[in-house]
Amino acid sequence: MFSAGVAGLLFIPAGLVGQDGGVNRENPETESMPATSTAAEPDLPTAAEPTVPDLPTEPDLPTEPTEPDLPTGPTEPDLPTEPTVPAERERDRHDELVDQIQKYRAAYYNEDSPLVSDAEFDVLYSELEQLEALHPELVTNDSPTQLVGGDVSVAFAAVEHLTRMYSLEDVFSLAELEAWLVKAAASVEKQGGRAPQWLSELKIDGLAVNLLYRDGVLVRAATRGDGTTGEDVTHNVATIKDIPQRMHGTGFPAEVEIRGEVFIGSKDFTVLNE
């Protein structure tokens, strides 16, 4: 009964068949199954994912308007720190300025008939100062920058001041004013003085007069002239009611000079000409 079943089977010990269908003699304990091939599964179509459309970007928001650049004021020209040799044209211009200023001063101080306005005169004088600052060798003893005022008129007696009368120095910008303040402070410090304190007030452009009081009594009034010698105008000044003939109070010096400006107010000048 059993022999019939055995006849239909072929027994091969496990492990005798190799990967290539041959007999594996090294490992009789394992059995290889004949290799079978499988058909590759076809690629299934994938569902197309819907694309998201590009969203519109937010428009750029307007920025705050920027402040326009404010115009700057005119800058002061830089002056050279060291003097330079003047050219021929600069020498000619210096001579021309000296002649003009001397002419205008004589007409103003000696003849009482100004030829140009004060502003025009100041412009010429400032140019002369700058030119001489650049070229010190152009400065001479008779240069207008070395003199104060004008010559003494022959119509009045000449008198000498107890101390020299100086004229005020003009400035035409804040930069020039700052430079003058620094120069003045340095001059005071050089002489051993304390740092100056400043008091500013409106300047009335009139006739500079020097009043001489002795023992409190006005004895003489004189114009500035050239700063050292002026013109005696005592009788003229005596008619000005705002100038006291005698000082009030006590403790004033035995001899003192008081300087100021003599002027006519606009309303009084109008009345004078009516």
Secondary structure, 3 states (H helix, E strand, C coil): CHHHHHHCCCCCCCCCECCCCCECCCCCCCCCCCCCCCCCCCCCCCCCCCCCCCCCCCCCCCCCCCCCCCCCCCCCCCCCCCCCCCCHHHHHHHHHHHHHHHHHHHHHHHCCCCCCCHHHHHHHHHHHHHHHHHCHHHCCCCCHHHCCCCCCCCCCCEEECCCCCCCCCCCCCHHHHHHHHHHHHHHHHHCCCCCCCCCCCCCCCCEEEEEEEECCEEEEEEECCCCCEEEECHHHHCCCCCCCCECCCCCCCCEEEEEEEECCCHHHHHHHHC
